[in-house]
Amino acid sequence: MTDLELDCRGLRCPLPVIRLANAIGDVPVGGTVAVVADDPATGPDTQAWCRMRGHEFVGQDTADDGVPRYTVRRAL
């Protein structure tokens, strides 16, 4: 269960991470944002963004249609 899910299907790097950066403030500290994206760069980019910004990369699973979903927990 996530607080917010971003549909970034069809968007290419760096747009999914930019959308994540813009949306992270919309959830409370401790809340989660899931990014659903079919660009293979989104996974490594999301993990790197979390390291740089101090948020927690929770993990990866798949949306109902099989597209990768990356979950981030807001730390700050």
C-alpha positions as CSV (number, residue, x, y, z in Angstrom):
1,M,0.0,0.0,0.0
2,T,1.4,3.3,-1.0
3,D,0.3,6.9,-0.3
4,L,0.7,8.0,-3.9
5,E,1.3,6.2,-7.2
6,L,2.8,8.0,-10.2
7,D,2.0,6.7,-13.6
8,C,5.2,7.4,-15.7
9,R,4.6,4.8,-18.4
10,G,6.0,6.0,-21.7
11,L,8.2,8.7,-20.0
12,R,12.0,8.5,-20.6
13,C,14.8,9.4,-18.3
14,P,14.9,11.7,-16.4
15,L,11.2,12.5,-16.4
16,P,10.1,9.7,-14.0
17,V,12.6,10.8,-11.3
18,I,11.7,14.5,-11.9
19,R,8.0,13.6,-11.3
20,L,9.1,11.7,-8.1
21,A,11.0,14.8,-6.9
22,N,8.1,17.0,-7.5
23,A,5.6,14.7,-5.7
24,I,7.6,13.5,-2.7
25,G,6.5,16.6,-0.7
26,D,2.8,15.6,-1.3
27,V,3.1,12.7,1.2
28,P,3.9,12.9,4.9
29,V,7.3,11.9,6.3
30,G,7.3,8.1,6.5
31,G,4.8,8.0,3.6
32,T,5.5,6.2,0.3
33,V,5.5,7.1,-3.4
34,A,5.4,4.5,-6.0
35,V,6.7,5.2,-9.5
36,V,5.3,3.0,-12.3
37,A,7.6,3.3,-15.3
38,D,8.6,1.2,-18.3
39,D,12.0,3.0,-18.9
40,P,14.7,0.6,-17.7
41,A,16.8,3.5,-16.4
42,T,14.1,4.4,-13.8
43,G,15.2,1.8,-11.3
44,P,18.8,2.8,-11.0
45,D,17.9,6.4,-11.3
46,T,15.4,6.2,-8.5
47,Q,17.9,4.4,-6.2
48,A,20.6,7.1,-6.9
49,W,18.1,9.9,-6.3
50,C,17.2,8.4,-2.9
51,R,20.8,8.2,-1.9
52,M,21.4,11.8,-3.0
53,R,18.3,13.2,-1.3
54,G,18.2,11.1,1.8
55,H,15.0,9.1,1.1
56,E,14.6,5.3,1.4
57,F,14.4,3.1,-1.6
58,V,11.9,0.5,-0.4
59,G,12.0,-1.8,-3.4
60,Q,10.7,-2.9,-6.7
61,D,7.6,-4.9,-7.7
62,T,5.3,-4.9,-10.6
63,A,2.0,-3.1,-11.4
64,D,-1.0,-5.1,-12.4
65,D,0.0,-4.9,-16.1
66,G,3.5,-6.1,-15.4
67,V,5.2,-2.7,-15.6
68,P,7.9,-2.2,-13.0
69,R,7.0,-0.2,-9.9
70,Y,9.6,1.4,-7.6
71,T,8.6,2.5,-4.1
72,V,10.3,5.3,-2.1
73,R,9.7,6.2,1.5
74,R,9.9,9.9,2.4
75,A,12.5,10.4,5.0
76,L,12.7,14.2,5.3
